[in-house]
Amino acid sequence: MESRSIGSEALSRFNEHLTALVESDLPLAEGLRVAGRESSDRRLRHLCDETAAGLDSGESLSVALSRVAGVPRLYLSMIRAGEKGGDLTGIVRQLEDYYRSMALLTARLRTALVYPCFVLVMAALFLPVYAYAISEFRSFYESLNATMPTLSNLFVRSGPSGALALSAAIICLLLMVLPRSRLRELIVDLLPVIGTVMRKARAARTSRLLGMLLAREVPLTEALDLAADVSESPRSAEALRRIGD
C-alpha cells in the first residue's frame, strides 16, 4: 500500500469523480475503478482502486477509504458524518470545494515563493565570483598604490552583508530538506517576504477548514482537534489543541 500522504490535488480530483458518481446515483465501485484506470496520477489511481476494492467487498465508503494509507483523518471524519446524517452528496460537494481551494492556494503559494527563492539562490551562486573579483581589484589597486573608486569601495565594505546573504541562502536550501519541526517553522517565519507569505497561507487554510467544519455543525472542540491534526504547522497545531482543551 501507499505510505505517502495523499495531497490536496489528488483528493480534489478524487472528489470530482466521487461527486459526479454520487449525484448521478451511479455505482461507486465501478465508477471509481474507471476513474482510476483513466488517471495518470499514481496516488489518485491507487486511491480509486483501493476504495473500489473495499466497496466491492461490502464495506461502506468511509470504511473503504480508512483502509487506504494517506487519506487524511479530516476527510474520513467528514465522509463518515455524511453517511450517518444521510447527506453524503452535500458533504462530498463541500469537500470537493475545500480541497480544490487548498490545491489552488498551494499553487499560488509556490508561485509567490519562486521569485524570493530565486533571488537568494542567485545571490549565493554569485558570491564566490564577487569575492574573487573584489580581491583581484583590491590587489591591482594596491600594486599601483592607487585608491579604489568609491563604488568599488562600497562593494568591498559590503563584505559582511554578502556573507549574510549567503547564510540566508544556505538556510533556505537547508529548509527544503529538513523535516517538519517547530525550529524549521520558526526559521521560515523569520525570513523576509517568505515568512509573511507562509503565515498568511497557514491562517487561510485554518480559517477555511474551521468554517467548513462549523458549517456542517461539527462541535467546536472536535473541529479544533481535526484542524490541529491536518495543520502543517506544529505551532499552529499546538495552539489549536490548547484552545480546544
PADO-852077 format. One line per 8 residues: number of its first residue (from 0); their letters; for each residue x, y, z of C-alpha. Coordinates in Angstrom, 3 decimals, padded with zeros to 6 digits. Layout:
<pts>
NUM = A = X/Y/Z ~ ... .
</pts>
This chain:
<pts>
0 = MESRSIGS = 000.000/000.000/000.000 ~ 000.979/003.605/-000.454 ~ 002.509/005.190/002.608 ~ 002.888/008.665/001.246 ~ 000.204/011.153/002.240 ~ -002.370/011.907/-000.420 ~ -002.199/015.601/-001.283 ~ -004.901/018.195/-001.845 .
8 = EALSRFNE = -004.651/017.978/-005.637 ~ -005.259/014.214/-005.721 ~ -008.109/014.472/-003.211 ~ -009.643/017.311/-005.197 ~ -009.673/015.208/-008.376 ~ -010.947/012.182/-006.448 ~ -013.806/014.322/-005.121 ~ -014.700/015.469/-008.606 .
16 = HLTALVES = -015.211/011.855/-009.640 ~ -016.967/010.956/-006.394 ~ -019.333/013.937/-006.572 ~ -020.335/013.094/-010.151 ~ -020.988/009.460/-009.202 ~ -022.993/010.286/-006.065 ~ -025.108/012.960/-007.767 ~ -025.780/010.674/-010.758 .
24 = DLPLAEGL = -026.640/007.738/-008.484 ~ -024.143/005.533/-010.339 ~ -022.333/002.539/-008.784 ~ -019.398/003.962/-006.838 ~ -017.099/000.955/-007.129 ~ -017.286/000.657/-010.914 ~ -017.134/004.415/-011.428 ~ -014.037/004.798/-009.233 .
32 = RVAGRESS = -012.362/001.875/-010.941 ~ -012.896/003.506/-014.347 ~ -011.618/006.843/-012.990 ~ -008.519/005.098/-011.656 ~ -007.757/003.461/-014.996 ~ -008.042/006.784/-016.805 ~ -005.856/008.714/-014.339 ~ -002.145/009.301/-014.909 .
40 = DRRLRHLC = -001.628/010.247/-011.241 ~ -000.259/007.211/-009.400 ~ -001.630/008.260/-005.999 ~ -005.073/009.045/-007.383 ~ -005.142/005.730/-009.242 ~ -004.192/003.896/-006.050 ~ -006.876/005.737/-004.064 ~ -009.589/004.910/-006.611 .
48 = DETAAGLD = -008.575/001.251/-006.950 ~ -008.288/000.573/-003.212 ~ -011.580/002.335/-002.450 ~ -013.356/000.408/-005.214 ~ -011.968/-002.865/-003.852 ~ -013.343/-002.069/-000.395 ~ -016.747/-001.166/-001.793 ~ -016.826/-004.425/-003.777 .
56 = SGESLSVA = -016.274/-006.357/-000.547 ~ -019.345/-004.755/001.020 ~ -017.686/-002.007/003.045 ~ -019.122/001.470/003.383 ~ -017.336/004.350/001.662 ~ -015.820/005.633/004.928 ~ -014.523/002.177/005.896 ~ -013.110/001.567/002.420 .
64 = LSRVAGVP = -011.315/004.926/002.500 ~ -009.968/004.279/006.007 ~ -008.081/001.245/004.638 ~ -006.213/003.425/002.135 ~ -002.937/004.745/003.556 ~ -002.520/008.503/003.380 ~ -006.193/009.564/003.445 ~ -006.450/012.474/005.935 .
72 = RLYLSMIR = -008.418/011.974/009.131 ~ -010.439/015.082/008.285 ~ -011.616/013.520/005.036 ~ -012.623/010.282/006.731 ~ -014.493/012.104/009.501 ~ -016.479/014.205/007.047 ~ -017.414/011.189/004.874 ~ -018.457/009.263/007.995 .
80 = AGEKGGDL = -020.581/012.211/009.143 ~ -022.239/012.387/005.718 ~ -023.114/008.703/005.806 ~ -024.581/008.937/009.301 ~ -026.528/012.111/008.547 ~ -027.810/010.916/005.175 ~ -026.245/013.860/003.355 ~ -023.288/012.247/001.617 .
88 = TGIVRQLE = -023.867/014.309/-001.534 ~ -023.656/017.607/000.348 ~ -020.567/016.506/002.277 ~ -018.758/015.303/-000.844 ~ -019.574/018.532/-002.681 ~ -018.261/020.620/000.217 ~ -015.108/018.523/000.460 ~ -014.599/018.989/-003.268 .
96 = DYYRSMAL = -014.775/022.763/-002.859 ~ -012.436/022.655/000.130 ~ -009.709/020.538/-001.463 ~ -009.959/022.432/-004.742 ~ -009.404/025.703/-002.872 ~ -006.492/024.155/-000.948 ~ -004.903/022.942/-004.186 ~ -005.310/026.431/-005.670 .
104 = LTARLRTA = -003.845/028.031/-002.548 ~ -000.850/025.687/-002.679 ~ -000.225/026.538/-006.338 ~ -000.418/030.262/-005.629 ~ 001.893/029.880/-002.652 ~ 004.508/028.131/-004.763 ~ 004.253/030.854/-007.387 ~ 004.636/033.588/-004.773 .
112 = LVYPCFVL = 007.780/031.956/-003.371 ~ 009.528/031.437/-006.708 ~ 010.988/034.955/-007.002 ~ 012.394/035.399/-003.450 ~ 013.885/031.898/-003.555 ~ 015.389/032.603/-006.979 ~ 016.978/035.840/-005.718 ~ 018.513/034.110/-002.701 .
120 = VMAALFLP = 019.884/031.232/-004.757 ~ 021.369/033.569/-007.374 ~ 022.963/035.638/-004.605 ~ 024.563/032.503/-003.197 ~ 025.859/031.484/-006.642 ~ 027.236/034.961/-007.376 ~ 029.057/035.468/-004.078 ~ 032.153/033.352/-004.921 .
128 = VYAYAISE = 032.581/035.281/-008.176 ~ 032.018/038.541/-006.325 ~ 034.593/037.685/-003.652 ~ 037.202/036.690/-006.252 ~ 036.681/039.800/-008.377 ~ 036.874/042.150/-005.405 ~ 040.084/040.560/-004.142 ~ 041.647/040.883/-007.600 .
136 = FRSFYESL = 040.630/044.535/-007.915 ~ 041.947/045.304/-004.458 ~ 045.301/043.674/-005.231 ~ 045.524/045.530/-008.511 ~ 044.929/048.942/-006.946 ~ 047.299/048.201/-004.077 ~ 050.047/047.268/-006.546 ~ 049.611/050.687/-008.152 .
144 = NATMPTLS = 049.430/052.490/-004.803 ~ 046.134/053.886/-006.011 ~ 042.818/054.444/-004.318 ~ 039.899/052.344/-005.380 ~ 036.867/054.173/-006.834 ~ 034.042/054.974/-004.448 ~ 031.701/052.409/-005.943 ~ 034.311/049.659/-005.648 .
152 = NLFVRSGP = 034.959/050.650/-002.049 ~ 031.252/050.247/-001.362 ~ 031.380/046.745/-002.775 ~ 034.356/045.891/-000.569 ~ 032.637/047.258/002.516 ~ 029.561/045.174/001.791 ~ 031.527/042.023/002.528 ~ 029.633/041.221/005.767 .
160 = SGALALSA = 026.326/041.842/004.005 ~ 027.372/039.447/001.294 ~ 028.191/036.831/003.918 ~ 024.799/037.426/005.492 ~ 023.070/036.934/002.144 ~ 024.985/033.705/001.636 ~ 023.957/032.476/005.075 ~ 020.310/033.267/004.318 .
168 = AIICLLLM = 020.509/031.366/001.019 ~ 022.078/028.355/002.725 ~ 019.342/028.418/005.376 ~ 016.646/028.439/002.682 ~ 018.239/025.495/000.892 ~ 018.544/023.548/004.147 ~ 014.894/024.186/004.951 ~ 013.937/022.315/001.799 .
176 = VLPRSRLR = 015.425/019.093/003.183 ~ 014.863/019.492/006.922 ~ 011.954/017.511/008.397 ~ 008.928/019.495/009.536 ~ 009.516/020.833/013.055 ~ 008.987/023.867/015.269 ~ 012.562/025.012/014.545 ~ 012.063/024.853/010.791 .
184 = ELIVDLLP = 008.801/026.756/011.058 ~ 010.390/029.425/013.262 ~ 013.260/029.936/010.811 ~ 010.849/030.239/007.877 ~ 008.672/032.757/009.747 ~ 011.696/034.965/010.416 ~ 012.629/035.186/006.739 ~ 011.543/038.395/004.983 .
192 = VIGTVMRK = 008.738/038.070/002.437 ~ 008.758/034.260/002.595 ~ 007.801/034.219/006.279 ~ 004.900/036.618/005.716 ~ 003.559/034.583/002.806 ~ 003.749/031.333/004.770 ~ 001.999/032.784/007.842 ~ -000.856/034.141/005.732 .
200 = ARAARTSR = -001.195/030.826/003.893 ~ -001.450/028.894/007.170 ~ -004.063/031.301/008.500 ~ -006.093/030.985/005.278 ~ -006.034/027.174/005.414 ~ -007.085/027.055/009.061 ~ -009.871/029.599/008.617 ~ -011.252/027.822/005.558 .
208 = LLGMLLAR = -011.210/024.458/007.320 ~ -012.841/025.659/010.538 ~ -015.519/027.446/008.517 ~ -016.345/024.264/006.618 ~ -016.490/022.122/009.767 ~ -018.652/024.554/011.726 ~ -020.992/024.944/008.747 ~ -021.600/021.176/008.941 .
216 = EVPLTEAL = -022.424/021.572/012.652 ~ -019.299/019.756/013.826 ~ -018.773/020.518/017.553 ~ -016.214/023.273/018.086 ~ -013.849/021.132/020.168 ~ -013.879/018.373/017.543 ~ -013.411/020.920/014.758 ~ -010.367/022.377/016.517 .
224 = DLAADVSE = -008.946/018.884/017.044 ~ -009.421/017.998/013.365 ~ -007.861/021.291/012.276 ~ -004.862/020.570/014.505 ~ -004.453/017.091/013.022 ~ -004.263/018.348/009.443 ~ -002.262/021.503/010.202 ~ 001.155/021.704/008.545 .
232 = SPRSAEAL = 002.373/023.960/011.343 ~ 003.485/022.331/014.626 ~ 002.971/025.606/016.493 ~ -000.486/026.191/014.995 ~ -001.500/022.619/015.819 ~ -000.385/023.063/019.415 ~ -002.305/026.345/019.699 ~ -005.482/024.802/018.244 .
240 = RRIGD = -005.343/021.886/020.681 ~ -004.744/024.253/023.575 ~ -007.811/026.277/022.590 ~ -009.863/023.086/022.239 ~ -008.867/021.989/025.719 .
</pts>
